[in-house]
Amino acid sequence: MKIIGICASPRRQKTTHHALTVALEAAAATGAQTSLIELAGKKFSGCVACGQCLKKPVCSLDDELSPIVQALDDPELGGLIFATPVYFGGMSSQGKAFWDRCVLLRRNGFRLADKVGGAIAVGGFRNGGQETTLAQVHAAMLVHGMIVVSEGPPTSHFGGTCCSGGEGGIQADEFGLTTARALGQRVATLAARLHRD
């Protein structure tokens, strides 16, 4: 059973990548097979509404996002953890393009339906738009029919909420990293339970 992490930061291996790595390590500790895909540095565009994927499950855009979207169409995929920095109270433009292009999976049999989805948002401040960003990601997941989860007790709010702007950066944000860790564990645990059925 696989858990894929999508890092939607435009910056390679920075704070959002760190938070997602923590979550995936917790998922792997449950026995899940994990992988992390970074969107940073990749050349791609958003959906152009050409309608080609209404006819067959192939995107007309032949760019570096197409194989990433296709990788999600895997029967062994049990869950998806999506991590994004907060930009103006929402996900990154790379993240939005990713979800828009995933329409191919929705239009061809809701291929992400019943996969477990969790989200992580990294803001510059403790109350820097993480919750509004997570709500935006959750909306995209729900439109795909995914099972959206929080990080679970004891906080059980909206997922991983990390802060990168304090002293010591994200590495010093133990509260935020605890939510990311708990989210990874919860996504993997529930995905394994559902995958057995």
KEKE-3310 file (N, C-alpha, C; in steps of 0.2 Angstrom, whole numbers, plus 5000, padded with zeros to 4 digits):
npx = (5004:5003:5008:5008:5017:5014:5023:5020:5028:5036:5050:5064:5066:5064:5055:5042:5044:5051:5042:5033:5041:5043:5030:5028:5038:5032:5021:5028:5033:5022:5022:5019:5022:5031:5032:5039:5035:5041:5035:5043:5053:5049:5042:5027:5010:4993:4977:4970:4957:4953:4946:4950:4952:4940:4936:4946:4958:4969:4980:4981:4991:5008:5019:5029:5021:5011:5016:5016:5003:4998:5004:4997:4986:4985:4982:4988:4989:4985:4984:4985:4996:4996:5006:5008:5015:5009:5001:4995:4984:4980:4983:4999:5002:5007:5002:4988:4988:4991:4980:4970:4974:4972:4959:4958:4958:4947:4937:4937:4932:4933:4945:4953:4944:4939:4952:4963:4965:4976:4981:4994:4999:5011:5014:5021:5019:5011:4997:4995:4987:4985:4974:4964:4970:4971:4958:4955:4963:4957:4944:4947:4951:4939:4930:4935:4931:4938:4943:4944:4955:4959:4973:4970:4966:4977:4973:4966:4961:4963:4973:4990:4998:5010:5023:5035:5042:5046:5058:5072:5066:5056:5061:5061:5048:5040:5026:5019:5026:5023:5009:5010:5017:5007:4997:5003:5004:4990:4984:4991:4987:4973:4972:4978:4969:4957:4962:4963:4951)
npy = (4994:5011:5027:5043:5058:5075:5089:5105:5117:5130:5131:5121:5108:5115:5123:5118:5106:5100:5098:5090:5078:5074:5070:5060:5051:5047:5040:5030:5023:5016:5005:5008:5011:5024:5039:5054:5068:5082:5097:5108:5117:5110:5110:5116:5118:5125:5118:5118:5118:5110:5099:5086:5076:5071:5062:5052:5045:5054:5068:5083:5091:5089:5089:5091:5088:5079:5065:5064:5066:5054:5045:5044:5036:5023:5007:5002:5014:5021:5032:5050:5064:5081:5095:5112:5129:5144:5156:5171:5167:5155:5140:5137:5143:5132:5121:5123:5122:5109:5102:5106:5100:5087:5084:5075:5063:5063:5064:5052:5040:5044:5041:5044:5042:5037:5036:5040:5057:5069:5085:5098:5114:5127:5141:5158:5163:5159:5161:5162:5160:5146:5138:5142:5139:5125:5122:5125:5115:5104:5105:5103:5089:5083:5085:5076:5065:5059:5053:5063:5068:5074:5079:5071:5067:5073:5086:5088:5096:5103:5097:5096:5110:5121:5133:5143:5155:5159:5160:5150:5144:5132:5120:5122:5123:5114:5111:5113:5103:5092:5091:5088:5076:5068:5068:5061:5049:5046:5046:5035:5025:5024:5022:5010:5002:5003:4998:4985:4980)
npz = (5000:4995:5000:4993:4993:4989:4985:4984:4984:4976:4979:4980:4992:5004:5017:5016:5010:5020:5031:5024:5023:5036:5039:5030:5034:5046:5041:5034:5045:5049:5041:5028:5010:5005:4995:4989:4979:4971:4965:4962:4951:4940:4924:4919:4915:4920:4919:4902:4898:4887:4884:4880:4889:4892:4883:4883:4895:4895:4895:4885:4887:4885:4896:4911:4922:4918:4919:4933:4937:4931:4939:4950:4947:4952:4957:4969:4977:4992:4999:4999:5003:5003:5002:5004:5003:5011:5001:5000:5008:5003:4993:4984:4967:4959:4966:4964:4950:4949:4955:4946:4935:4938:4935:4925:4931:4938:4928:4922:4929:4942:4949:4961:4970:4987:4991:5004:5010:5015:5021:5022:5027:5026:5034:5035:5048:5064:5064:5050:5038:5037:5039:5030:5019:5020:5019:5006:4999:5004:4998:4985:4986:4991:4980:4971:4978:4988:5004:5017:5029:5046:5057:5068:5085:5098:5094:5082:5071:5056:5049:5045:5052:5050:5054:5048:5050:5063:5076:5073:5063:5053:5058:5072:5075:5084:5088:5076:5068:5075:5072:5058:5058:5065:5056:5045:5050:5053:5040:5034:5042:5042:5028:5026:5033:5025:5014:5016:5015)
capx = (5000:5007:5006:5012:5017:5015:5026:5018:5031:5041:5056:5066:5069:5064:5051:5036:5047:5053:5035:5030:5046:5041:5023:5029:5042:5027:5017:5032:5033:5016:5023:5017:5027:5030:5037:5038:5036:5041:5033:5048:5058:5046:5039:5020:5005:4987:4972:4968:4950:4952:4941:4952:4952:4933:4936:4951:4962:4976:4980:4983:4997:5014:5024:5032:5015:5007:5017:5014:4995:4997:5007:4991:4982:4989:4978:4991:4989:4980:4983:4989:4997:4998:5009:5009:5016:5003:5002:4989:4978:4978:4989:5003:5000:5009:4997:4982:4988:4991:4973:4966:4976:4970:4952:4958:4957:4940:4933:4938:4930:4934:4951:4955:4938:4940:4959:4963:4968:4977:4985:4999:5000:5016:5014:5026:5017:5007:4991:4997:4982:4986:4968:4961:4974:4969:4951:4955:4965:4951:4939:4949:4950:4932:4928:4938:4928:4943:4941:4948:4956:4963:4978:4967:4967:4972:4971:4961:4959:4962:4979:4997:4999:5017:5025:5042:5044:5049:5066:5074:5063:5052:5064:5060:5041:5038:5019:5017:5029:5019:5003:5012:5018:5001:4993:5006:5002:4983:4983:4993:4984:4966:4972:4979:4963:4953:4965:4962:4944)
capy = (5000:5017:5034:5048:5065:5080:5095:5110:5123:5132:5130:5114:5105:5120:5122:5113:5099:5097:5096:5084:5073:5072:5067:5053:5047:5044:5036:5024:5019:5011:5000:5010:5012:5031:5043:5061:5071:5089:5101:5113:5116:5106:5115:5113:5124:5123:5115:5123:5116:5108:5093:5080:5070:5069:5057:5047:5047:5057:5075:5085:5094:5085:5092:5087:5087:5073:5058:5064:5064:5047:5041:5043:5031:5016:5003:5002:5020:5021:5039:5056:5069:5086:5100:5118:5135:5148:5162:5175:5163:5149:5136:5139:5142:5126:5117:5124:5119:5101:5099:5107:5095:5080:5083:5069:5057:5063:5063:5045:5035:5046:5037:5046:5041:5033:5037:5045:5063:5074:5091:5102:5121:5130:5149:5162:5165:5154:5161:5165:5157:5139:5135:5144:5135:5118:5121:5125:5109:5099:5106:5099:5082:5081:5085:5069:5059:5057:5053:5069:5067:5079:5075:5067:5069:5077:5093:5086:5102:5103:5094:5099:5117:5123:5140:5144:5162:5160:5159:5143:5141:5126:5115:5124:5123:5107:5110:5111:5097:5086:5090:5085:5069:5064:5068:5056:5042:5045:5045:5029:5020:5023:5019:5002:4999:5003:4994:4978:4978)
capz = (5000:4994:5001:4989:4995:4984:4988:4980:4985:4970:4981:4981:4998:5009:5023:5015:5009:5027:5034:5021:5024:5043:5038:5026:5039:5051:5037:5033:5051:5050:5036:5021:5006:5003:4990:4989:4973:4972:4959:4961:4946:4935:4919:4917:4915:4922:4914:4897:4897:4880:4884:4878:4894:4892:4878:4885:4901:4893:4895:4879:4888:4886:4900:4917:4926:4916:4922:4940:4938:4929:4944:4955:4945:4954:4962:4976:4981:4997:5002:4996:5007:4999:5006:5001:5007:5011:4997:5001:5011:4999:4990:4979:4960:4957:4969:4960:4943:4950:4956:4940:4930:4941:4933:4921:4935:4940:4923:4920:4934:4949:4951:4967:4975:4992:4993:5010:5008:5021:5019:5026:5025:5029:5033:5038:5055:5067:5061:5043:5033:5036:5039:5024:5013:5020:5017:4999:4997:5006:4993:4979:4987:4991:4973:4969:4981:4993:5011:5019:5037:5050:5060:5073:5092:5103:5092:5077:5067:5048:5046:5047:5051:5051:5054:5046:5051:5070:5078:5072:5057:5054:5063:5079:5076:5086:5088:5069:5065:5078:5068:5052:5060:5066:5049:5041:5053:5052:5033:5032:5046:5039:5021:5027:5035:5020:5008:5017:5013)
cpx = (5004:5004:5011:5011:5018:5017:5025:5022:5035:5048:5058:5068:5069:5059:5045:5038:5049:5047:5033:5035:5044:5035:5024:5033:5037:5023:5021:5033:5028:5017:5021:5023:5026:5035:5035:5040:5036:5039:5038:5052:5055:5042:5032:5015:4998:4983:4970:4961:4949:4947:4943:4951:4945:4932:4940:4955:4969:4975:4983:4990:5003:5019:5025:5027:5011:5009:5016:5007:4994:4999:5001:4986:4985:4984:4981:4991:4983:4979:4987:4990:5000:5000:5010:5011:5009:5005:4995:4983:4976:4984:4993:5000:5002:5004:4990:4982:4988:4984:4969:4968:4973:4962:4952:4956:4949:4935:4933:4937:4932:4940:4954:4950:4940:4947:4959:4968:4970:4982:4989:5000:5006:5016:5020:5025:5012:5000:4991:4993:4983:4979:4964:4964:4972:4962:4951:4958:4960:4946:4941:4949:4943:4929:4930:4935:4933:4940:4946:4949:4960:4969:4976:4969:4975:4970:4966:4957:4958:4968:4985:4997:5005:5018:5033:5045:5047:5056:5067:5071:5058:5054:5062:5052:5038:5030:5017:5020:5025:5012:5004:5013:5012:4997:4996:5004:4995:4981:4985:4989:4977:4967:4974:4973:4958:4955:4964:4955:4943)
cpy = (5006:5023:5039:5055:5070:5086:5101:5117:5124:5132:5123:5113:5111:5118:5117:5106:5096:5094:5090:5077:5070:5068:5060:5048:5043:5039:5029:5020:5015:5005:5002:5012:5020:5034:5050:5064:5079:5092:5106:5112:5112:5112:5112:5119:5121:5120:5120:5122:5114:5102:5087:5074:5068:5063:5051:5049:5049:5064:5077:5089:5089:5088:5088:5086:5080:5067:5058:5063:5057:5043:5040:5038:5024:5013:5002:5008:5020:5028:5044:5061:5075:5092:5106:5124:5139:5154:5165:5171:5157:5145:5139:5139:5135:5120:5117:5121:5111:5099:5100:5102:5088:5079:5077:5063:5057:5061:5056:5040:5037:5041:5038:5044:5036:5032:5042:5051:5067:5080:5095:5109:5124:5138:5152:5164:5160:5155:5165:5162:5150:5136:5136:5140:5128:5117:5121:5118:5103:5099:5102:5092:5080:5081:5079:5063:5056:5057:5058:5068:5073:5075:5071:5070:5069:5084:5092:5092:5100:5099:5097:5107:5120:5130:5140:5150:5163:5159:5151:5140:5135:5121:5116:5124:5116:5106:5109:5105:5091:5085:5086:5077:5065:5063:5062:5049:5041:5043:5037:5023:5019:5020:5012:4999:4998:4998:4987:4975:4977)
cpz = (5000:4997:4997:4993:4990:4987:4983:4981:4978:4972:4983:4988:5003:5014:5022:5013:5016:5031:5031:5022:5031:5043:5035:5030:5044:5047:5036:5039:5053:5045:5029:5017:5004:4998:4990:4982:4974:4965:4958:4956:4940:4930:4917:4918:4918:4917:4909:4895:4889:4879:4882:4883:4895:4888:4880:4891:4899:4892:4888:4880:4890:4890:4907:4922:4924:4919:4930:4941:4936:4935:4950:4953:4946:4959:4969:4980:4986:5000:4999:5002:5003:5003:5002:5005:5006:5007:4997:5003:5007:4997:4985:4972:4957:4960:4965:4953:4944:4951:4950:4935:4932:4939:4928:4925:4937:4934:4920:4925:4941:4952:4958:4973:4980:4994:4999:5008:5015:5018:5024:5023:5029:5028:5037:5046:5057:5064:5054:5037:5032:5035:5033:5018:5014:5018:5009:4996:4999:5001:4987:4980:4988:4984:4969:4972:4986:5000:5015:5027:5039:5053:5066:5080:5094:5100:5087:5074:5060:5045:5049:5046:5054:5050:5053:5048:5058:5070:5077:5066:5058:5058:5070:5080:5078:5086:5080:5066:5068:5074:5061:5053:5061:5060:5045:5043:5052:5045:5031:5036:5043:5032:5021:5029:5029:5014:5009:5015:5006)
residu = (MET:LYS:ILE:ILE:GLY:ILE:CYS:ALA:SER:PRO:ARG:ARG:GLN:LYS:THR:THR:HIS:HIS:ALA:LEU:THR:VAL:ALA:LEU:GLU:ALA:ALA:ALA:ALA:THR:GLY:ALA:GLN:THR:SER:LEU:ILE:GLU:LEU:ALA:GLY:LYS:LYS:PHE:SER:GLY:CYS:VAL:ALA:CYS:GLY:GLN:CYS:LEU:LYS:LYS:PRO:VAL:CYS:SER:LEU:ASP:ASP:GLU:LEU:SER:PRO:ILE:VAL:GLN:ALA:LEU:ASP:ASP:PRO:GLU:LEU:GLY:GLY:LEU:ILE:PHE:ALA:THR:PRO:VAL:TYR:PHE:GLY:GLY:MET:SER:SER:GLN:GLY:LYS:ALA:PHE:TRP:ASP:ARG:CYS:VAL:LEU:LEU:ARG:ARG:ASN:GLY:PHE:ARG:LEU:ALA:ASP:LYS:VAL:GLY:GLY:ALA:ILE:ALA:VAL:GLY:GLY:PHE:ARG:ASN:GLY:GLY:GLN:GLU:THR:THR:LEU:ALA:GLN:VAL:HIS:ALA:ALA:MET:LEU:VAL:HIS:GLY:MET:ILE:VAL:VAL:SER:GLU:GLY:PRO:PRO:THR:SER:HIS:PHE:GLY:GLY:THR:CYS:CYS:SER:GLY:GLY:GLU:GLY:GLY:ILE:GLN:ALA:ASP:GLU:PHE:GLY:LEU:THR:THR:ALA:ARG:ALA:LEU:GLY:GLN:ARG:VAL:ALA:THR:LEU:ALA:ALA:ARG:LEU:HIS:ARG:ASP)
# end
